[in-house]
Amino acid sequence: MNNFLFVAAENDAIANCKAGGMGDVVRDVPRQISDRGDHAHVVVPSYSRLHKNGTFRANLNFQLKGVSYTAELYEVVPKKEYKGIHHYVIHHPEIEAGGIAHIYHDDPREPFFTDFVKYVIFGTAVAEAIKTGAFGSLDVVHMHDWHASLLLFLKEYHPEYLVLKKMRYVYSIHNLAIQGIRPFEGSYSSLRNWFPQLSLDYRALMDYRYQDCVNLMAVGIRLADAVHTVSPSYKEDVLKPSSRPEFIGGESLETDLQQADNEGRLYGILNGSNYKNIRAAKRGLLYRNTVHALFKWLQEESKKYKADFLAHTGEKVMKYVENPPKFIASSVARLTEQKFYFFKRSPEAFVEILKKLDDIGGIFMLLGTGAPEYEELFRQMSYEYPNFIFTNGQSEDLIDSIYLESDLYFMPSLFEPCGISQMLAMRNGNPCLVHHTGGLIDTVTPMETGFAFDGETYDEKIKNMLVAFDVALDIFENDKPKWKKIKSNAKKMRFTWEKSLNEYYSKLYLL
């Protein structure tokens, strides 16, 4: 029997610990490991909240900044129990909840200042837990994004943690653009401040662009036994330099990734999706669930500043209760550059899409929260265009209804390491219209399971996006057998975790 440790910033197997797709992966992969009869331990920060109903397991004592630190390890109850899986959180007062999903901090003046501090404390506490045997004798440590890569730094440079050299280390990249870059010295949130006693190889740790800084994403890539991108096509993308906005590639880390590839350490394996025990949504509840969510948000103090907009959205939705639209295009996503750059830079193209929908009695439903400038853009457009329903919040029931009752799922991501939304839409038999990049290439086949656009230049991409939308609407309106076939093909697609884990075991874990 093999024993695994998963180290990450998010884990959707426990309540209120997810901001993005990483949380889904950290939830699902241990479950597959459990199905194979192996054991998995999953540890994330407590963020000053997740330990409160947990069971205390151990005090973890270590040195940082030349002083003694004590963090607490708690075992917590997951949403669903699986044999051989244990979920833990690490609590320390300086590991605080941020403003993004009560997990990450956004420090616009000095990026990663607060997050670096809390993930240094978290990472050192995890190293201490491994050293003291809190997770038993481990075979594989699987780390996710820069928040977990400090373990590799400690293994390499810290004499207290030589025991970490015994196991195999796998590093998964979920978002290459967020790299955890901080100064080597000269700041409270610097590497030297937290590890004043260590002898460092600055060249092995530095960011190529900011050579007085450590890059923790690079540390993960350089020091892991296996490096993993969450789709095969994204692996090919990151080996090339970025040329924004036409192409998002290695984001200055392509040299490290090329070296990992040359050394046989880099693998692209597609994430899976869940096809068992899924939340059952009922048809016909789309508008009711929208109104229910809006009324709930109107009562929240934090949403008061957009109460007028929420009421405006409710008024728009009521129109469709009696007279449903003939076609629904939809998107569900965090409102960021990655997801909606094309709409933000070219709002006139989005207006064109709304007009095309209006011509056939269709609407566009967008659900999400995120960057203020994106929220503001979509709120303004909602006031201006009657067939654009922007639900500016988060609701699991409403998200389920959107995936179930849409006709076309729109995913114009600037880049996409894997993507889960297109898999969830296809699971419900919804064709997707996607930008053909990264994991979207590996999951959506144009004119067979959905629609796609691309182009050599930005202008070409925008033009082709509108052409692809025209093609989709034309087939829906004028070729029902073809539309039905695309829907059926989409619904039959299976991106299973079982298949992905076969590759994990043979390529990443070497078990």
MOGI-V650475 format. One record per residue. N is the residue number from 1. RES is the residue in three letters. PHI is phi as a letter, one per 20 degrees, with the letter a starting at -180 (NA if undefined). OMEGA is omega in whole degrees, -180 to 180 (999 if undefined). D_FIRST is the distance of its C-alpha to the first C-alpha in Angstrom with 1 decimal. Layout:
n=(N:N)
res=(RES:RES)
phi=(PHI:PHI)
omega=(OMEGA:OMEGA)
d_first=(D_FIRST:D_FIRST)
//
This chain:
n=(1:2:3:4:5:6:7:8:9:10:11:12:13:14:15:16:17:18:19:20:21:22:23:24:25:26:27:28:29:30:31:32:33:34:35:36:37:38:39:40:41:42:43:44:45:46:47:48:49:50:51:52:53:54:55:56:57:58:59:60:61:62:63:64:65:66:67:68:69:70:71:72:73:74:75:76:77:78:79:80:81:82:83:84:85:86:87:88:89:90:91:92:93:94:95:96:97:98:99:100:101:102:103:104:105:106:107:108:109:110:111:112:113:114:115:116:117:118:119:120:121:122:123:124:125:126:127:128:129:130:131:132:133:134:135:136:137:138:139:140:141:142:143:144:145:146:147:148:149:150:151:152:153:154:155:156:157:158:159:160:161:162:163:164:165:166:167:168:169:170:171:172:173:174:175:176:177:178:179:180:181:182:183:184:185:186:187:188:189:190:191:192:193:194:195:196:197:198:199:200:201:202:203:204:205:206:207:208:209:210:211:212:213:214:215:216:217:218:219:220:221:222:223:224:225:226:227:228:229:230:231:232:233:234:235:236:237:238:239:240:241:242:243:244:245:246:247:248:249:250:251:252:253:254:255:256:257:258:259:260:261:262:263:264:265:266:267:268:269:270:271:272:273:274:275:276:277:278:279:280:281:282:283:284:285:286:287:288:289:290:291:292:293:294:295:296:297:298:299:300:301:302:303:304:305:306:307:308:309:310:311:312:313:314:315:316:317:318:319:320:321:322:323:324:325:326:327:328:329:330:331:332:333:334:335:336:337:338:339:340:341:342:343:344:345:346:347:348:349:350:351:352:353:354:355:356:357:358:359:360:361:362:363:364:365:366:367:368:369:370:371:372:373:374:375:376:377:378:379:380:381:382:383:384:385:386:387:388:389:390:391:392:393:394:395:396:397:398:399:400:401:402:403:404:405:406:407:408:409:410:411:412:413:414:415:416:417:418:419:420:421:422:423:424:425:426:427:428:429:430:431:432:433:434:435:436:437:438:439:440:441:442:443:444:445:446:447:448:449:450:451:452:453:454:455:456:457:458:459:460:461:462:463:464:465:466:467:468:469:470:471:472:473:474:475:476:477:478:479:480:481:482:483:484:485:486:487:488:489:490:491:492:493:494:495:496:497:498:499:500:501:502:503:504:505:506:507:508:509:510:511)
res=(MET:ASN:ASN:PHE:LEU:PHE:VAL:ALA:ALA:GLU:ASN:ASP:ALA:ILE:ALA:ASN:CYS:LYS:ALA:GLY:GLY:MET:GLY:ASP:VAL:VAL:ARG:ASP:VAL:PRO:ARG:GLN:ILE:SER:ASP:ARG:GLY:ASP:HIS:ALA:HIS:VAL:VAL:VAL:PRO:SER:TYR:SER:ARG:LEU:HIS:LYS:ASN:GLY:THR:PHE:ARG:ALA:ASN:LEU:ASN:PHE:GLN:LEU:LYS:GLY:VAL:SER:TYR:THR:ALA:GLU:LEU:TYR:GLU:VAL:VAL:PRO:LYS:LYS:GLU:TYR:LYS:GLY:ILE:HIS:HIS:TYR:VAL:ILE:HIS:HIS:PRO:GLU:ILE:GLU:ALA:GLY:GLY:ILE:ALA:HIS:ILE:TYR:HIS:ASP:ASP:PRO:ARG:GLU:PRO:PHE:PHE:THR:ASP:PHE:VAL:LYS:TYR:VAL:ILE:PHE:GLY:THR:ALA:VAL:ALA:GLU:ALA:ILE:LYS:THR:GLY:ALA:PHE:GLY:SER:LEU:ASP:VAL:VAL:HIS:MET:HIS:ASP:TRP:HIS:ALA:SER:LEU:LEU:LEU:PHE:LEU:LYS:GLU:TYR:HIS:PRO:GLU:TYR:LEU:VAL:LEU:LYS:LYS:MET:ARG:TYR:VAL:TYR:SER:ILE:HIS:ASN:LEU:ALA:ILE:GLN:GLY:ILE:ARG:PRO:PHE:GLU:GLY:SER:TYR:SER:SER:LEU:ARG:ASN:TRP:PHE:PRO:GLN:LEU:SER:LEU:ASP:TYR:ARG:ALA:LEU:MET:ASP:TYR:ARG:TYR:GLN:ASP:CYS:VAL:ASN:LEU:MET:ALA:VAL:GLY:ILE:ARG:LEU:ALA:ASP:ALA:VAL:HIS:THR:VAL:SER:PRO:SER:TYR:LYS:GLU:ASP:VAL:LEU:LYS:PRO:SER:SER:ARG:PRO:GLU:PHE:ILE:GLY:GLY:GLU:SER:LEU:GLU:THR:ASP:LEU:GLN:GLN:ALA:ASP:ASN:GLU:GLY:ARG:LEU:TYR:GLY:ILE:LEU:ASN:GLY:SER:ASN:TYR:LYS:ASN:ILE:ARG:ALA:ALA:LYS:ARG:GLY:LEU:LEU:TYR:ARG:ASN:THR:VAL:HIS:ALA:LEU:PHE:LYS:TRP:LEU:GLN:GLU:GLU:SER:LYS:LYS:TYR:LYS:ALA:ASP:PHE:LEU:ALA:HIS:THR:GLY:GLU:LYS:VAL:MET:LYS:TYR:VAL:GLU:ASN:PRO:PRO:LYS:PHE:ILE:ALA:SER:SER:VAL:ALA:ARG:LEU:THR:GLU:GLN:LYS:PHE:TYR:PHE:PHE:LYS:ARG:SER:PRO:GLU:ALA:PHE:VAL:GLU:ILE:LEU:LYS:LYS:LEU:ASP:ASP:ILE:GLY:GLY:ILE:PHE:MET:LEU:LEU:GLY:THR:GLY:ALA:PRO:GLU:TYR:GLU:GLU:LEU:PHE:ARG:GLN:MET:SER:TYR:GLU:TYR:PRO:ASN:PHE:ILE:PHE:THR:ASN:GLY:GLN:SER:GLU:ASP:LEU:ILE:ASP:SER:ILE:TYR:LEU:GLU:SER:ASP:LEU:TYR:PHE:MET:PRO:SER:LEU:PHE:GLU:PRO:CYS:GLY:ILE:SER:GLN:MET:LEU:ALA:MET:ARG:ASN:GLY:ASN:PRO:CYS:LEU:VAL:HIS:HIS:THR:GLY:GLY:LEU:ILE:ASP:THR:VAL:THR:PRO:MET:GLU:THR:GLY:PHE:ALA:PHE:ASP:GLY:GLU:THR:TYR:ASP:GLU:LYS:ILE:LYS:ASN:MET:LEU:VAL:ALA:PHE:ASP:VAL:ALA:LEU:ASP:ILE:PHE:GLU:ASN:ASP:LYS:PRO:LYS:TRP:LYS:LYS:ILE:LYS:SER:ASN:ALA:LYS:LYS:MET:ARG:PHE:THR:TRP:GLU:LYS:SER:LEU:ASN:GLU:TYR:TYR:SER:LYS:LEU:TYR:LEU:LEU)
phi=(NA:e:c:d:c:d:c:b:e:c:b:f:f:d:f:m:c:b:d:b:f:g:g:f:f:f:f:e:f:g:f:f:f:f:f:e:n:e:d:c:d:c:c:c:f:e:l:m:b:f:e:f:d:e:d:f:d:a:e:d:d:b:d:b:l:m:c:e:d:c:d:d:d:c:e:c:e:f:f:b:f:c:f:n:d:c:d:c:c:d:d:b:g:e:e:e:f:e:e:e:l:l:c:e:e:d:d:f:f:c:g:m:g:f:f:g:g:f:f:f:f:g:f:f:f:f:g:f:f:f:f:e:m:f:d:m:e:e:d:c:d:d:d:c:l:f:f:d:f:g:g:f:f:f:g:e:d:d:f:f:c:f:f:f:f:f:d:e:d:d:c:e:e:d:b:f:f:d:d:m:e:b:f:f:b:n:b:g:e:c:f:f:f:e:c:f:e:e:e:d:e:g:f:f:d:f:e:f:e:d:f:e:c:e:c:f:f:f:g:f:f:f:d:f:f:b:d:c:e:e:a:f:f:f:g:f:f:f:f:d:f:f:c:f:e:f:b:d:d:f:l:m:d:f:f:f:f:f:f:f:f:f:e:m:d:d:c:d:c:f:f:e:c:e:c:c:l:e:g:e:d:d:f:n:d:g:f:f:f:f:f:g:f:f:f:f:f:f:e:e:g:f:e:g:f:d:f:f:f:f:f:g:f:g:f:f:f:g:g:e:f:e:c:f:f:e:b:c:e:b:b:c:a:f:e:c:g:g:e:c:g:f:f:f:f:c:g:f:f:f:f:f:f:f:f:f:f:g:f:d:m:d:c:d:d:c:c:r:c:r:f:g:f:f:g:f:g:f:f:f:f:f:f:e:c:g:e:d:d:d:e:e:a:c:b:f:f:f:f:g:f:f:f:f:d:f:e:b:e:d:c:e:g:f:b:b:g:b:n:d:g:f:f:f:f:f:g:e:m:e:f:d:d:c:f:f:b:l:f:f:f:f:c:d:d:g:m:d:d:r:c:b:c:b:r:f:d:g:f:f:f:f:f:f:f:f:f:f:f:g:f:f:f:f:f:g:f:d:b:g:g:f:g:f:f:f:g:f:f:f:f:f:f:c:d:e:f:g:f:f:f:g:f:g:f:e:d:e:e:l:d)
omega=(-180:-177:-174:168:175:-178:-174:176:-176:176:-177:173:174:-173:172:180:-179:172:-177:-173:177:180:178:-178:-178:173:-167:-175:176:178:176:177:177:180:-180:178:177:-178:178:172:-179:-179:178:174:178:-177:177:-176:-170:-179:-166:176:-178:177:-179:-180:-177:164:180:-175:-177:-179:171:180:-179:178:-178:176:172:173:-177:177:178:168:-176:-178:179:175:-178:-178:173:180:174:176:177:-178:-177:169:178:-178:169:-176:-179:175:-171:172:176:-178:-180:-179:-177:-180:-171:172:174:180:-173:-178:-178:-173:176:-177:-176:-179:179:-179:-174:-180:171:179:179:-177:179:177:178:178:178:179:177:-178:-177:174:-178:-179:-177:179:-172:174:-176:170:-177:-176:-175:178:-170:-176:-176:-169:178:177:-180:175:-179:178:-175:-167:-172:-177:179:-171:177:180:-180:-178:-173:-173:-180:-178:177:-177:179:177:176:179:-175:-176:-179:-162:178:-178:178:-179:172:-178:176:-180:173:180:177:-176:-177:179:-176:-180:-173:-173:-172:172:-171:171:-174:-177:-178:-175:-167:169:-176:-177:-178:-167:172:-177:169:176:-174:172:178:178:178:-178:-174:-169:-179:175:176:179:-168:168:-168:167:179:-178:177:175:180:180:-170:176:-180:178:176:172:-173:-4:-175:-176:176:-177:-172:175:178:180:-177:179:177:-178:176:180:177:179:180:179:180:-178:-174:-178:172:-179:-176:170:175:174:-178:179:180:174:-179:178:-179:177:179:176:174:-177:-173:-174:177:180:176:-178:179:179:-179:179:180:-179:180:-180:-178:-179:-176:-179:-174:-176:177:-180:180:-178:179:178:177:180:179:179:179:-176:-177:179:-174:178:-180:-177:-178:177:-180:-177:178:167:-175:170:173:-177:170:-174:-176:176:-178:-172:-170:179:-177:-180:-178:-178:-178:-179:179:177:177:177:178:178:179:178:178:178:-179:-179:-180:179:-177:178:173:177:178:177:176:172:179:-175:-176:-177:177:177:-178:178:-175:176:-180:-179:178:176:-173:-172:-174:-176:173:179:-179:179:-170:180:179:179:-177:-180:-179:178:178:-179:180:178:-175:-167:176:174:-178:179:-172:-178:-176:-175:176:171:-177:179:174:-176:175:-175:-179:178:-180:178:-179:178:178:179:178:172:179:171:-170:167:-173:-179:174:-177:178:174:-175:-174:-178:179:-177:177:175:177:-180:-175:-177:174:176:179:-179:-179:179:-178:179:179:-179:179:-178:175:-180:177:-180:178:176:-179:-179:-179:-180:179:179:-176:-165:-180:-176:178:180:179:-180:-180:179:177:-178:178:180:-177:-179:-177:-180:176:-169:175:179:179:179:-177:174:179:177:-176:-175:-174:-176:-174:-177:-179:999)
d_first=(0.0:3.8:6.7:10.0:13.6:16.4:19.9:22.9:26.4:25.8:23.4:24.9:22.3:24.6:28.4:30.8:28.5:29.3:32.0:30.9:28.4:25.8:25.3:24.5:21.9:20.2:20.3:19.1:16.3:13.9:14.9:14.0:10.5:10.5:12.0:9.2:6.9:5.3:7.3:10.6:13.6:16.9:20.0:23.6:27.0:28.8:32.1:34.0:33.2:29.6:29.0:31.9:30.2:26.9:25.7:26.3:23.4:24.8:27.7:26.9:29.7:30.6:33.6:35.1:38.7:39.3:38.8:36.2:34.1:32.1:29.7:28.0:24.4:24.3:21.7:23.3:23.3:22.4:24.7:22.2:19.3:15.9:13.1:10.5:13.1:15.4:18.6:20.7:24.2:26.0:29.6:32.5:36.1:36.4:33.4:35.8:35.8:37.6:40.0:37.7:35.6:35.8:33.3:35.0:38.4:41.0:43.2:45.8:47.8:44.9:41.8:38.5:40.3:38.7:35.3:35.0:35.7:33.2:30.3:31.1:30.8:27.6:26.0:27.1:25.8:22.3:22.5:23.6:20.8:18.2:20.5:20.8:17.1:17.6:14.2:12.3:11.1:10.6:9.7:11.9:15.0:16.7:20.3:23.0:26.7:28.8:28.1:24.7:25.7:27.2:23.8:24.5:28.0:27.0:24.5:27.5:30.4:29.7:29.7:28.1:24.8:24.2:20.7:19.8:20.2:16.9:14.7:15.3:17.7:18.4:21.8:22.9:26.7:28.0:31.6:32.8:36.2:35.1:34.4:34.7:37.7:39.3:41.8:40.8:43.5:46.5:44.9:43.1:40.4:40.0:37.4:39.7:40.6:37.1:36.2:39.6:38.4:36.2:37.5:36.8:37.1:39.0:39.1:35.3:35.0:38.2:39.0:41.2:43.8:44.0:43.5:44.0:40.8:37.1:35.2:31.7:30.9:31.9:29.9:26.7:27.8:29.0:26.2:22.9:20.8:20.9:23.5:23.4:26.3:25.8:27.9:29.0:32.7:32.2:30.7:34.0:36.0:34.6:35.4:39.1:41.2:42.1:45.7:46.2:46.8:46.7:43.3:40.4:38.3:36.7:38.6:39.5:36.0:36.4:36.9:33.6:31.9:33.8:32.7:29.0:29.6:31.5:28.6:26.2:24.4:25.8:24.4:25.9:23.7:25.2:24.0:23.5:25.4:24.7:26.4:25.1:26.3:28.7:31.6:34.5:37.7:41.1:43.7:47.1:45.9:45.9:49.2:48.7:45.3:47.1:49.9:47.6:45.6:48.9:50.4:47.3:47.5:51.2:50.6:48.3:50.1:48.1:49.3:53.0:54.0:53.2:54.5:57.3:55.0:52.7:55.8:57.0:53.8:54.1:57.6:56.6:53.8:56.2:58.3:55.5:54.9:58.1:58.1:54.7:54.5:54.4:51.5:48.9:47.3:44.6:42.3:39.8:38.7:39.0:42.5:42.0:43.3:40.2:40.7:44.5:46.2:48.2:49.7:50.5:52.2:53.9:54.6:57.4:54.8:53.1:56.6:57.2:54.0:55.3:58.7:57.2:55.3:58.5:60.4:58.2:57.9:54.4:52.7:50.0:47.6:45.7:43.4:42.1:42.7:42.5:44.8:48.3:50.2:48.3:48.7:52.4:52.8:51.4:53.2:56.5:55.9:55.1:58.6:60.2:58.6:58.7:55.9:53.3:51.3:49.3:47.2:46.6:43.7:40.2:39.6:36.5:38.8:41.2:38.6:37.3:40.9:41.7:38.8:39.9:43.7:44.3:45.7:44.6:41.9:43.1:40.8:43.0:40.4:41.7:38.2:34.9:31.5:30.1:31.7:30.5:34.0:34.9:31.8:32.7:36.3:35.5:33.3:36.6:38.6:40.3:41.3:40.7:43.1:41.3:42.1:40.5:38.3:34.6:32.2:35.3:36.1:32.7:33.1:36.8:38.9:42.6:44.8:41.9:39.6:41.6:44.0:43.7:46.0:46.0:48.7:49.6:51.4:51.1:54.2:52.9:49.7:51.8:54.1:51.4:49.6:52.8:53.3:49.8:50.6:53.9:52.1:49.7:52.6:54.8:52.2:51.7:55.4:56.7:54.0:52.2:50.6:49.1:47.9:46.4:44.6:43.1:41.9:40.4:38.6:37.2:35.9:34.2:32.2:28.4:26.4:23.0:19.9:18.0:20.1:19.7:15.9:16.1:18.1:16.0:13.0:15.6:18.1:16.9:13.3:13.7:10.3)
//
